[in-house]
């Protein structure tokens, strides 16, 4: 009986370990997802665009957003360089993102500490506003969409193991140890 070379046993051991840990990765629902708001701003030249990023976890499109879903919100434009609302007791959120994105959505985020409000409506015009008393930036057209996705950590680990295994296999095939 021939024993497998040490490097082949190592590859098999790592692969078996990865398969055992595979089910332990985070469920898709618990991974935060970032949604991008883009609004045409009527009072923030020269770009006339306001951009917001809303990060939620354990959220299903079409459902009411709960405070437990809220992770973070940031907004910036030519008028407001950066407004950030982290998940704290002083930040409240309500609203619903539509099942089908991109699209308009009703989202109301209020940071009582900073006195800043972000409001996006689902009216045909897509009205929205940001700032103290919602008066710093405002617009009449807006849209929400899913921001670029980031691969799950478990997927990256499996990809790395696969690349490592191919490198070991190629090295064995060429006869070098």
Secondary structure, 3 states (H helix, E strand, C coil): CCCCCHHHHHHHHHHHHHHHHHCCCCCHHHCCEEEEEEEEECCCCCCCEEEEEEEECCCCCCCECCCCCEEEEEEECCCCCCEEEECCCCEEEEEECCCCCCECCEEEEEECCCCEEEEECCCCCCCEEEEECCCCEEEEEEEEEECCCCCCHHHHHHHHHHHHHHHHHHHHHCCCC
